[in-house]
């Protein structure tokens, strides 16, 4: 800074930003360099120490403003995620209710069909025993609604919604890692992220999703290797060393394999 007045003006601008972010009112006093003989005399004074002090204060004020902006952004993201989670939960509830009603209607239709077939077979049966074989067992079971195209269509609708929740959860997991690595003292942001990770987990389980977070032996049907870690112990070969990202399965179908880091033995027992 050239002199104390420029330092003070710069500090005031940074503090004004902090006050704005905090929602505080501010009033400004005029800060200007004196002119004439008074300005000449002041220019003869060495004010480097004061300028350094003002620079330090201004740097701290800038950092406080950045932190407040980050907190505002976290709060906005949290509120936006909350809104999206509530919307998706309502949509999931409506979808499940719609599917339940559709399946109930199909079952009723199927039961009516069974009744009609049974009545027709009963009317065709002659008491004298001359004709009409009884209906074959299992012959009326064809076309049971659980095996129809309606169920597949319902699963596709649910899957699309589930993938949206998984995408949100991935973003939250990345945010959690960033906070741990870059801002470990930010307990408020960490709490917000952890809370929404729990909410997304509950929503996925409500939808019937299995969250894959296995340890132990690698299973190619459930796991995807993203990296390996060499070890000397052959008993650790092909074991999961670390979960990079959880996987998800829905009704027996793996929507995304659990991403893992795998131990690989330098000298395995079996080639």
Secondary structure as a PSIPRED ss2 file (coil, helix, strand):
# PSIPRED VFORMAT (PSIPRED V4.0)

   1 X C   1.000  0.000  0.000
   2 X C   1.000  0.000  0.000
   3 X C   1.000  0.000  0.000
   4 X H   0.000  1.000  0.000
   5 X H   0.000  1.000  0.000
   6 X H   0.000  1.000  0.000
   7 X H   0.000  1.000  0.000
   8 X H   0.000  1.000  0.000
   9 X H   0.000  1.000  0.000
  10 X H   0.000  1.000  0.000
  11 X H   0.000  1.000  0.000
  12 X H   0.000  1.000  0.000
  13 X H   0.000  1.000  0.000
  14 X H   0.000  1.000  0.000
  15 X H   0.000  1.000  0.000
  16 X H   0.000  1.000  0.000
  17 X H   0.000  1.000  0.000
  18 X H   0.000  1.000  0.000
  19 X H   0.000  1.000  0.000
  20 X H   0.000  1.000  0.000
  21 X H   0.000  1.000  0.000
  22 X H   0.000  1.000  0.000
  23 X C   1.000  0.000  0.000
  24 X C   1.000  0.000  0.000
  25 X C   1.000  0.000  0.000
  26 X C   1.000  0.000  0.000
  27 X C   1.000  0.000  0.000
  28 X C   1.000  0.000  0.000
  29 X C   1.000  0.000  0.000
  30 X C   1.000  0.000  0.000
  31 X C   1.000  0.000  0.000
  32 X C   1.000  0.000  0.000
  33 X C   1.000  0.000  0.000
  34 X C   1.000  0.000  0.000
  35 X C   1.000  0.000  0.000
  36 X H   0.000  1.000  0.000
  37 X H   0.000  1.000  0.000
  38 X H   0.000  1.000  0.000
  39 X H   0.000  1.000  0.000
  40 X H   0.000  1.000  0.000
  41 X H   0.000  1.000  0.000
  42 X H   0.000  1.000  0.000
  43 X H   0.000  1.000  0.000
  44 X H   0.000  1.000  0.000
  45 X C   1.000  0.000  0.000
  46 X C   1.000  0.000  0.000
  47 X C   1.000  0.000  0.000
  48 X H   0.000  1.000  0.000
  49 X H   0.000  1.000  0.000
  50 X H   0.000  1.000  0.000
  51 X H   0.000  1.000  0.000
  52 X H   0.000  1.000  0.000
  53 X H   0.000  1.000  0.000
  54 X H   0.000  1.000  0.000
  55 X H   0.000  1.000  0.000
  56 X H   0.000  1.000  0.000
  57 X H   0.000  1.000  0.000
  58 X H   0.000  1.000  0.000
  59 X H   0.000  1.000  0.000
  60 X H   0.000  1.000  0.000
  61 X H   0.000  1.000  0.000
  62 X H   0.000  1.000  0.000
  63 X H   0.000  1.000  0.000
  64 X H   0.000  1.000  0.000
  65 X H   0.000  1.000  0.000
  66 X H   0.000  1.000  0.000
  67 X H   0.000  1.000  0.000
  68 X H   0.000  1.000  0.000
  69 X H   0.000  1.000  0.000
  70 X H   0.000  1.000  0.000
  71 X H   0.000  1.000  0.000
  72 X H   0.000  1.000  0.000
  73 X H   0.000  1.000  0.000
  74 X H   0.000  1.000  0.000
  75 X H   0.000  1.000  0.000
  76 X H   0.000  1.000  0.000
  77 X H   0.000  1.000  0.000
  78 X H   0.000  1.000  0.000
  79 X H   0.000  1.000  0.000
  80 X H   0.000  1.000  0.000
  81 X H   0.000  1.000  0.000
  82 X H   0.000  1.000  0.000
  83 X H   0.000  1.000  0.000
  84 X H   0.000  1.000  0.000
  85 X H   0.000  1.000  0.000
  86 X H   0.000  1.000  0.000
  87 X H   0.000  1.000  0.000
  88 X H   0.000  1.000  0.000
  89 X H   0.000  1.000  0.000
  90 X H   0.000  1.000  0.000
  91 X H   0.000  1.000  0.000
  92 X H   0.000  1.000  0.000
  93 X H   0.000  1.000  0.000
  94 X H   0.000  1.000  0.000
  95 X H   0.000  1.000  0.000
  96 X H   0.000  1.000  0.000
  97 X H   0.000  1.000  0.000
  98 X H   0.000  1.000  0.000
  99 X H   0.000  1.000  0.000
 100 X H   0.000  1.000  0.000
 101 X H   0.000  1.000  0.000
 102 X H   0.000  1.000  0.000
 103 X H   0.000  1.000  0.000
 104 X H   0.000  1.000  0.000
 105 X H   0.000  1.000  0.000
 106 X H   0.000  1.000  0.000
 107 X H   0.000  1.000  0.000
 108 X H   0.000  1.000  0.000
 109 X H   0.000  1.000  0.000
 110 X H   0.000  1.000  0.000
 111 X H   0.000  1.000  0.000
 112 X H   0.000  1.000  0.000
 113 X H   0.000  1.000  0.000
 114 X H   0.000  1.000  0.000
 115 X H   0.000  1.000  0.000
 116 X H   0.000  1.000  0.000
 117 X H   0.000  1.000  0.000
 118 X H   0.000  1.000  0.000
 119 X H   0.000  1.000  0.000
 120 X H   0.000  1.000  0.000
 121 X H   0.000  1.000  0.000
 122 X H   0.000  1.000  0.000
 123 X H   0.000  1.000  0.000
 124 X H   0.000  1.000  0.000
 125 X C   1.000  0.000  0.000
 126 X C   1.000  0.000  0.000
 127 X C   1.000  0.000  0.000
 128 X C   1.000  0.000  0.000
 129 X C   1.000  0.000  0.000
 130 X C   1.000  0.000  0.000
 131 X C   1.000  0.000  0.000
 132 X C   1.000  0.000  0.000
 133 X C   1.000  0.000  0.000
 134 X C   1.000  0.000  0.000
 135 X C   1.000  0.000  0.000
 136 X C   1.000  0.000  0.000
 137 X C   1.000  0.000  0.000
 138 X C   1.000  0.000  0.000
 139 X C   1.000  0.000  0.000
 140 X C   1.000  0.000  0.000
 141 X C   1.000  0.000  0.000
 142 X C   1.000  0.000  0.000
 143 X C   1.000  0.000  0.000
 144 X C   1.000  0.000  0.000
 145 X H   0.000  1.000  0.000
 146 X H   0.000  1.000  0.000
 147 X H   0.000  1.000  0.000
 148 X C   1.000  0.000  0.000
 149 X H   0.000  1.000  0.000
 150 X H   0.000  1.000  0.000
 151 X H   0.000  1.000  0.000
 152 X H   0.000  1.000  0.000
 153 X H   0.000  1.000  0.000
 154 X H   0.000  1.000  0.000
 155 X H   0.000  1.000  0.000
 156 X H   0.000  1.000  0.000
 157 X H   0.000  1.000  0.000
 158 X H   0.000  1.000  0.000
 159 X H   0.000  1.000  0.000
 160 X H   0.000  1.000  0.000
 161 X H   0.000  1.000  0.000
 162 X H   0.000  1.000  0.000
 163 X H   0.000  1.000  0.000
 164 X H   0.000  1.000  0.000
 165 X H   0.000  1.000  0.000
 166 X H   0.000  1.000  0.000
 167 X H   0.000  1.000  0.000
 168 X H   0.000  1.000  0.000
 169 X H   0.000  1.000  0.000
 170 X H   0.000  1.000  0.000
 171 X H   0.000  1.000  0.000
 172 X H   0.000  1.000  0.000
 173 X H   0.000  1.000  0.000
 174 X H   0.000  1.000  0.000
 175 X H   0.000  1.000  0.000
 176 X H   0.000  1.000  0.000
 177 X H   0.000  1.000  0.000
 178 X H   0.000  1.000  0.000
 179 X H   0.000  1.000  0.000
 180 X H   0.000  1.000  0.000
 181 X H   0.000  1.000  0.000
 182 X H   0.000  1.000  0.000
 183 X C   1.000  0.000  0.000
 184 X C   1.000  0.000  0.000
 185 X C   1.000  0.000  0.000
 186 X C   1.000  0.000  0.000
 187 X H   0.000  1.000  0.000
 188 X H   0.000  1.000  0.000
 189 X H   0.000  1.000  0.000
 190 X H   0.000  1.000  0.000
 191 X H   0.000  1.000  0.000
 192 X H   0.000  1.000  0.000
 193 X H   0.000  1.000  0.000
 194 X H   0.000  1.000  0.000
 195 X H   0.000  1.000  0.000
 196 X H   0.000  1.000  0.000
 197 X H   0.000  1.000  0.000
 198 X H   0.000  1.000  0.000
 199 X H   0.000  1.000  0.000
 200 X H   0.000  1.000  0.000
 201 X H   0.000  1.000  0.000
 202 X H   0.000  1.000  0.000
 203 X H   0.000  1.000  0.000
 204 X H   0.000  1.000  0.000
 205 X H   0.000  1.000  0.000
 206 X H   0.000  1.000  0.000
 207 X C   1.000  0.000  0.000
 208 X C   1.000  0.000  0.000
 209 X E   0.000  0.000  1.000
 210 X E   0.000  0.000  1.000
 211 X E   0.000  0.000  1.000
 212 X E   0.000  0.000  1.000
 213 X C   1.000  0.000  0.000
 214 X C   1.000  0.000  0.000
 215 X C   1.000  0.000  0.000
 216 X C   1.000  0.000  0.000
 217 X E   0.000  0.000  1.000
 218 X C   1.000  0.000  0.000
 219 X C   1.000  0.000  0.000
 220 X C   1.000  0.000  0.000
 221 X C   1.000  0.000  0.000
 222 X C   1.000  0.000  0.000
 223 X E   0.000  0.000  1.000
 224 X E   0.000  0.000  1.000
 225 X E   0.000  0.000  1.000
 226 X E   0.000  0.000  1.000
 227 X E   0.000  0.000  1.000
 228 X E   0.000  0.000  1.000
 229 X E   0.000  0.000  1.000
 230 X E   0.000  0.000  1.000
 231 X E   0.000  0.000  1.000
 232 X C   1.000  0.000  0.000
 233 X C   1.000  0.000  0.000
 234 X H   0.000  1.000  0.000
 235 X H   0.000  1.000  0.000
 236 X H   0.000  1.000  0.000
 237 X C   1.000  0.000  0.000
 238 X C   1.000  0.000  0.000
 239 X E   0.000  0.000  1.000
 240 X E   0.000  0.000  1.000
 241 X E   0.000  0.000  1.000
 242 X E   0.000  0.000  1.000
 243 X E   0.000  0.000  1.000
 244 X E   0.000  0.000  1.000
 245 X E   0.000  0.000  1.000
 246 X C   1.000  0.000  0.000
 247 X E   0.000  0.000  1.000
 248 X E   0.000  0.000  1.000
 249 X E   0.000  0.000  1.000
 250 X E   0.000  0.000  1.000
 251 X C   1.000  0.000  0.000
 252 X C   1.000  0.000  0.000
 253 X E   0.000  0.000  1.000
 254 X E   0.000  0.000  1.000
 255 X E   0.000  0.000  1.000
 256 X E   0.000  0.000  1.000
 257 X C   1.000  0.000  0.000
 258 X E   0.000  0.000  1.000
 259 X E   0.000  0.000  1.000
 260 X E   0.000  0.000  1.000
 261 X E   0.000  0.000  1.000
 262 X E   0.000  0.000  1.000
 263 X E   0.000  0.000  1.000
 264 X E   0.000  0.000  1.000
 265 X E   0.000  0.000  1.000
 266 X C   1.000  0.000  0.000
 267 X C   1.000  0.000  0.000
 268 X C   1.000  0.000  0.000
 269 X C   1.000  0.000  0.000
 270 X C   1.000  0.000  0.000
 271 X C   1.000  0.000  0.000
